[in-house]
């Protein structure tokens, strides 16, 4: 239990990869605090976690809420940034600037602010794990906006690893993973995308939140890893 007696904060921990990581971290002995901006989703997530876990309603896109959250937080060991918006995809020619700005707010700026403001309470031997996406390094039509957001996050990783040392800074880059991020699509269209993607991937299936959580747990527990972006994408880069 490598995380025994350590505290992990998971921003965006009420569903998907964030919630899967919270479950894995509590199993590994950590004290976990999750955040989300919806009280009902937060309550539902906490019902799936041990009583040792806690949570707070925080809108990670609002600077004051993020700052106030960390001001009242106790010192902690690890910060996992699972915050993500649901906009930013679509053909470049018709991708609205306002839409892309909101998409940057929902992911890039949310993760940026949380990482920066979390430094006030993050212990020196701790770590930060960003969750980016395979769009940062994969050429897929319709994902230029997502590539810009996730590429911007990944570009910071090596610089932050040097600037913030001995705090470790890493990222995991998931591919197509079955999470609520896809719920904006009608169910039939969503399942068709999953099926088509699975057929083209070397592993023959799409990802699960637990697949990504396993990689995050590696980055949290291995004290010799920093400045690393691990691709957990089923081979989408080589298909």
PALUM-984931 format. One record per residue: residue in one letter; x, y, z of N, C-alpha, C in turn. Coordinates in steps of 0.1 Angstrom, whole numbers, padded with zeros to 4 digits, always signed. Each point is the difference from the previous one (the first is absolute). Last residue first. Example, Ala and Ser with C-alpha at 12.3 -4.5 7.8 and 13.67 -1.06 7.14 Angstrom:
residues 2
S+0128-0022+0071+0009+0011+0000-0008+0011+0008 A+0003-0057-0001-0009+0012+0000+0009+0012+0000 
This chain:
residues 239
X-0024+0032-0353-0010-0007-0007+0000+0004-0015 X+0026+0016+0039+0007-0008-0010-0010-0007-0009 X-0011+0029+0038+0010+0007-0007+0006-0007-0012 X-0032-0019+0032-0006+0009-0010+0010+0008-0008 X+0003-0035+0037+0007+0000-0012-0005+0009-0011 X-0016-0006+0046-0003-0011-0008+0007-0001-0013 X+0005+0033+0037-0010+0003-0011-0003-0012-0009 X+0030+0024+0039-0008-0011+0004-0012+0000-0010 X+0052+0024+0008-0012-0002-0008-0007-0012+0003 X+0032+0035+0029-0002-0014-0003-0013-0001-0009 X+0040+0038+0015-0014-0001-0005-0002-0014-0005 X+0037+0027+0036-0004-0011-0009-0015+0001-0004 X+0032+0024+0033+0001+0005-0014-0005-0011-0010 X+0012-0023+0044-0004+0014-0001+0003+0004-0015 X+0006-0044+0038-0006+0004-0013-0004+0014+0001 X+0017-0029+0035+0011+0002-0009-0005+0005-0014 X-0027-0013+0040+0007+0012+0003+0011+0003-0010 X-0048-0028-0001+0014-0002-0004+0007+0014+0001 X-0048-0005+0009+0008-0008+0009+0015-0002-0003 X-0033+0026-0026-0001+0004+0014+0010-0007+0008 X-0005-0013-0045+0007+0013+0001-0001+0006+0014 X-0022-0041-0009+0014-0002-0002+0007+0014+0002 X-0046+0001+0001+0005-0006+0012+0015-0002-0001 X-0023+0014-0039+0002+0011+0010+0005-0005+0013 X-0010-0032-0032+0012+0008-0004+0002+0011+0010 X-0038-0026+0005+0012-0008+0003+0013+0008-0003 X-0043+0019-0012+0003+0001+0015+0013-0008+0003 X-0018-0003-0043+0008+0012+0002+0003+0002+0014 X-0026-0038-0011+0013+0000-0007+0008+0012+0002 X-0044-0001+0017+0010-0008+0008+0013-0001-0007 X-0037+0020-0022+0006+0009+0010+0011-0007+0008 X-0007-0020-0048-0009+0001+0011+0007+0011+0010 X+0004-0010-0057+0005+0000+0013-0011+0001+0011 X-0004-0025-0050+0002+0014+0005+0004-0001+0015 X+0011-0039-0037-0010+0005+0009+0003+0014+0003 X+0030-0029-0026-0013-0005-0003-0012+0004+0009 X+0051+0010-0005-0005-0008+0011-0014-0006-0001 X+0021+0029-0034+0008-0013+0002-0005-0009+0011 X-0034+0035-0025+0011+0000+0010+0007-0013+0001 X-0040+0010-0027+0013+0005-0006+0011+0000+0009 X-0044-0014+0012+0003-0008-0011+0014+0004-0006 X-0021+0025+0035+0005-0012+0005+0005-0009-0012 X-0022+0040-0010+0013+0002+0005+0007-0013+0005 X-0045-0001-0015+0009+0003-0011+0014+0002+0005 X-0033-0006+0032+0002-0012-0007+0009+0002-0012 X-0012+0038+0026+0008-0010+0008+0003-0013-0008 X-0029+0032-0019+0014+0005+0000+0009-0009+0008 X-0045-0010-0001+0005-0002-0013+0015+0005-0001 X-0026+0008+0039+0004-0014-0001+0006-0004-0014 X-0017+0044+0007+0011-0003+0009+0005-0014-0001 X-0038+0013-0024+0011+0005-0006+0013-0002+0008 X-0042-0013+0018+0004-0008-0012+0012+0005-0007 X-0017+0025+0038+0006-0013+0004+0004-0009-0012 X+0003+0053-0003-0011-0009+0001+0005-0014+0002 X+0031+0040+0016-0004-0007-0012-0012-0009+0002 X+0022+0023+0035-0006+0010-0008-0005-0006-0013 X+0026-0024+0033-0014-0001+0002-0008+0011-0008 X+0049-0012+0006-0006-0003-0013-0016+0001+0001 X+0030+0006+0038+0003+0011-0010-0007-0002-0013 X-0002-0031+0039-0011+0010-0003+0004+0011-0010 X+0027-0046-0005-0003+0009+0011-0012+0009-0003 X+0034-0039-0023-0014+0001+0003-0003+0007+0013 X+0042+0008-0035-0003-0007+0012-0015+0002+0003 X+0042+0008-0038-0014-0001+0001-0004-0008+0012 X+0047+0016+0006-0006+0000-0013-0015+0001+0002 X+0039+0020+0035-0009-0011-0004-0005+0002-0014 X+0043+0016+0031-0007+0004-0012-0009-0011-0005 X+0027+0020+0048-0005-0012-0007-0008+0005-0012 X+0042+0023+0032-0013+0000-0006-0003-0013-0006 X+0034+0029+0039-0002-0010-0010-0014+0002-0007 X+0039+0020+0040-0011+0004-0009+0000-0010-0012 X+0021+0006+0055+0000-0007-0013-0012+0005-0008 X+0031+0025+0039-0013-0005-0003+0000-0006-0014 X+0038+0022+0022-0001-0014-0002-0014-0006-0002 X+0007+0036-0027+0007-0011+0007+0002+0005+0014 X-0021+0026-0037-0007-0003+0013+0007-0011+0008 X+0015+0015-0044-0002+0012+0007-0005-0003+0015 X+0007-0035-0033+0013+0007+0004-0003+0011+0010 X-0037-0023-0018+0008-0010+0008+0013+0006+0004 X-0028+0026-0028-0004+0000+0014+0008-0010+0008 X+0009+0001-0046+0004+0013+0006-0004+0000+0015 X-0014-0037-0027+0014+0000+0003+0005+0013+0007 X-0047-0002-0012+0004-0011+0010+0015+0001+0002 X-0029+0028-0031+0005+0005+0013+0007-0010+0009 X-0021-0010-0043+0012+0008-0002+0006+0005+0013 X-0042-0023-0002+0012-0009+0000+0013+0008-0002 X-0042+0023+0000+0003-0006+0013+0013-0008+0000 X-0015+0018-0041+0005+0011+0009+0003-0006+0014 X-0020-0029-0032+0014+0003-0003+0006+0011+0009 X-0046-0010+0003+0008-0010+0006+0015+0001-0003 X-0030+0031-0020-0002+0000+0015+0010-0009+0007 X-0002+0001-0048+0006+0012+0006-0001+0000+0015 X-0020-0035-0023+0014-0001-0001+0007+0012+0006 X-0047+0000-0005+0004-0009+0012+0015-0001+0000 X-0018+0023-0037-0002+0008+0013+0005-0008+0012 X+0001-0021-0042+0010+0010+0001-0001+0008+0012 X-0025-0040-0019+0005+0001+0013+0010+0011+0002 X-0023-0015-0041-0010+0004+0009+0005+0001+0014 X+0027-0032-0032-0009+0011-0004-0011+0003+0010 X+0047-0022+0014-0014-0005-0004-0008+0012-0004 X+0052-0014+0017-0006+0008-0011-0013-0006-0004 X+0031+0000+0047-0007-0008-0010-0007+0008-0010 X+0021+0014+0042+0011-0005-0008-0006-0009-0011 X-0027+0024+0032+0011+0008+0000+0011-0005-0010 X-0041-0024+0011-0001+0010-0011+0012+0009-0001 X-0008-0033+0035+0008-0004-0012-0001+0010-0011 X-0005+0017+0051-0007-0009-0010+0008-0003-0012 X+0004+0016+0056-0001+0007-0013-0008-0008-0009 X+0010+0007+0055-0006-0010-0010-0002+0008-0013 X+0037+0006+0044-0010+0006-0009-0006-0012-0009 X+0026+0002+0050-0003-0007-0012-0011+0007-0008 X+0039+0009+0042-0012+0005-0007-0001-0009-0012 X+0026-0005+0052-0001-0001-0014-0013+0006-0006 X+0037-0001+0048-0012-0004-0007+0001+0000-0015 X+0030+0014+0038+0003-0013-0005-0013-0006-0008 X-0001+0043+0022+0012+0000-0009+0003-0013-0006 X-0051+0015+0014+0013-0003+0007+0011-0002-0010 X-0045+0031-0005+0005-0013-0005+0014-0002+0007 X-0029+0040+0004-0002-0010+0010+0006-0014-0004 X+0003+0040-0027+0000+0006+0013-0001-0011+0011 X-0005-0009-0048+0014+0000+0005+0001+0006+0014 X-0041-0001-0027+0003-0011+0009+0014-0001+0006 X-0014+0032-0033-0005+0004+0013+0002-0011+0010 X+0013-0008-0045+0007+0012+0005-0004+0003+0014 X-0022-0035-0023+0014-0003+0002+0007+0011+0007 X-0044+0008-0014+0000-0010+0011+0015-0003+0004 X-0008+0027-0038-0003+0007+0013+0001-0009+0012 X+0005-0019-0044+0011+0009+0003-0002+0007+0014 X-0035-0027-0017+0012-0008+0005+0012+0009+0003 X-0038+0021-0019-0004-0006+0013+0012-0008+0006 X+0005+0019-0043+0001+0010+0011-0004-0006+0013 X-0003-0029-0037+0014+0005+0001+0000+0010+0012 X-0043-0019-0008+0010-0010+0002+0014+0007+0003 X-0042+0025-0007-0004-0012+0006+0010-0010+0003 X+0008+0041-0024-0003+0003+0014-0004-0013+0007 X+0008-0003-0046+0013+0002+0007-0003+0003+0015 X-0037-0005-0027+0006-0012+0001+0014+0001+0008 X-0025+0039-0012-0006-0008+0011+0007-0013+0003 X+0015+0024-0037+0003+0007+0012-0006-0007+0012 X-0012-0015-0042+0013-0004+0004+0005+0007+0012 X-0041+0013-0017-0001-0014+0004+0014-0005+0005 X-0003+0042-0020-0006+0000+0014-0001-0014+0005 X+0015+0005-0044+0010+0005+0009-0006+0000+0014 X-0018-0035-0037-0002+0014+0005+0011+0004+0010 X+0000-0036-0043+0002+0001+0015-0001+0014+0005 X-0002-0018-0047-0012+0005+0007+0001+0001+0015 X+0036-0015-0029-0006+0011-0007-0012+0006+0007 X+0023-0039+0017+0007+0012+0002-0007+0012-0007 X-0027-0044+0017+0008+0005-0011+0006+0013+0002 X-0011-0028+0044-0007+0005-0012+0009+0004-0011 X+0002-0001+0058+0002-0009-0012-0009+0006-0011 X+0001+0020+0044+0013+0001-0007+0002-0008-0012 X-0029-0004+0050+0000+0007-0012+0014-0001-0007 X-0015-0015+0045-0005-0010-0011-0001+0007-0013 X+0033+0005+0047-0012+0005-0006-0004-0010-0011 X+0031-0010+0046-0001+0001-0015-0014+0005-0004 X+0036-0017+0045-0010+0010-0005+0000+0001-0015 X+0028-0026+0033-0009-0007-0010-0011+0009-0005 X+0049-0001+0029-0009+0010-0007-0008-0007-0011 X+0028-0010+0050-0004-0006-0013-0010+0009-0007 X+0039+0001+0042-0011+0007-0007-0002-0006-0013 X+0025-0012+0051-0001-0002-0014-0012+0008-0005 X+0015+0002+0046+0011-0006-0006-0001+0000-0015 X-0019+0036+0041-0003-0013-0007+0012-0004-0008 X-0021+0038+0042+0011-0005-0009-0003-0013-0006 X-0043+0027+0013+0012-0004+0007+0011-0004-0010 X-0040+0036-0012+0005-0014+0000+0011-0002+0009 X-0022+0042-0012-0005-0007+0012+0004-0014+0001 X+0015+0027-0036+0003+0008+0012-0005-0007+0013 X-0010-0017-0044+0013-0003+0005+0004+0008+0012 X-0042+0009-0019+0000-0014+0004+0014-0004+0005 X-0007+0043-0018-0006-0001+0014+0001-0015+0004 X+0013+0010-0044+0009+0006+0010-0004-0002+0014 X-0028-0014-0035+0012-0008+0001+0009+0005+0010 X-0038+0025-0009-0004-0012+0006+0012-0009+0002 X+0006+0041-0023-0002+0002+0014-0004-0013+0007 X+0005-0001-0048+0013+0002+0007-0002+0002+0015 X-0029-0029-0035-0002+0013+0007+0012+0002+0010 X-0008-0040-0026+0002+0011-0010-0001+0014+0006 X-0007-0042+0024+0015+0002-0003+0002+0010-0010 X-0038-0009+0038+0000+0002-0015+0014+0004-0004 X-0019-0029+0044+0009+0011-0005-0001+0000-0015 X-0019-0027+0047-0005+0006-0012+0009+0012-0004 X+0015-0044+0030-0004+0013+0000-0005+0005-0014 X+0013-0049+0033-0001+0008-0012-0005+0014+0002 X+0023-0051+0022-0008+0012+0002+0000+0007-0013 X+0013-0053+0024+0001+0010-0011-0009+0012+0003 X+0001-0039+0027+0012+0008+0003+0002+0011-0011 X-0034-0034-0001-0004+0011+0008+0012+0009+0003 X-0001-0029-0046+0000-0002+0015-0003+0012+0008 X-0021-0001-0049+0014-0001+0006-0001-0003+0015 X-0038+0007-0030+0008-0011-0006+0013-0002+0006 X-0029+0036+0011-0007-0012+0004+0007-0012-0005 X+0015+0043-0013+0004-0003+0014-0007-0013+0005 X-0013+0017-0042+0014-0005-0001+0005-0004+0014 X-0042+0021-0003-0001-0014-0006+0014-0006-0001 X-0003+0045+0015-0006-0009+0010-0001-0015-0006 X+0015+0034-0029+0009-0002+0010-0005-0010+0011 X-0028+0014-0035+0010-0010-0005+0010-0002+0011 X-0032+0031+0010-0006-0013-0001+0010-0010-0005 X+0013+0046+0003-0002-0006+0013-0006-0014-0001 X+0032+0026-0036-0014-0004+0002-0002-0008+0013 X+0043+0015-0018-0008+0012+0001-0015-0003+0002 X+0047-0026+0018-0009+0001-0012-0009+0012+0002 X+0044-0031+0026-0008+0012-0002-0008-0002-0013 X+0027-0032+0042-0004+0002-0014-0008+0014-0001 X+0037-0029+0034-0010+0011-0001-0003+0003-0014 X+0025-0042+0033-0004+0006-0013-0010+0011+0002 X+0041-0033+0024-0012+0008+0004-0003+0009-0012 X+0026-0049-0004+0000+0015+0001-0012+0005+0006 X+0012-0047-0011+0003+0005+0013+0000+0015+0002 X-0011-0031-0039+0015+0000+0003+0003+0007+0013 X-0045-0001-0015+0004-0014+0001+0015-0001+0004 X-0017+0042-0011-0004-0004+0013+0003-0015+0003 X+0010+0017-0043+0009+0006+0011-0005-0004+0014 X-0025-0014-0038+0013-0007+0001+0008+0006+0011 X-0041+0021-0009-0002-0014+0006+0013-0007+0001 X+0001+0042-0020-0003+0001+0014-0002-0013+0007 X+0006+0002-0047+0013+0002+0007-0003+0002+0015 X-0037-0004-0028+0007-0013+0000+0014+0001+0008 X-0026+0040-0007-0006-0009+0010+0007-0014+0001 X+0015+0031-0033+0002+0005+0013-0005-0009+0011 X-0008-0010-0046+0013-0003+0004+0004+0005+0014 X-0052+0000-0008+0011-0004-0009+0013-0003+0006 X-0030+0031+0030-0004-0010-0010+0012-0004-0008 X+0003+0031+0037-0014-0005+0002-0004-0010-0010 X+0042+0029+0007+0000-0014+0005-0014-0006+0001 X+0025+0045-0011-0008-0007-0010-0001-0015+0003 X+0038+0018+0024-0009+0010-0006-0007-0007-0011 X+0025-0021+0043-0003-0002-0014-0010+0010-0004 X+0039-0011+0041-0011+0009-0004-0002-0003-0015 X+0024-0028+0043-0001+0003-0014-0012+0008-0003 X+0036-0017+0043-0013+0006-0004+0001+0004-0015 X+0025-0039+0035+0001+0011-0009-0014+0005-0004 X+0010-0040+0027+0003+0012+0007+0003+0012-0008 X+0004-0043-0027-0004+0000+0014+0004+0013+0007 X+0007-0017-0047-0005+0013+0004-0005+0001+0014 X+0019-0040-0021+0010+0011-0001-0006+0013+0004 X-0009-0052+0009-0009+0012+0000+0009+0012+0000 
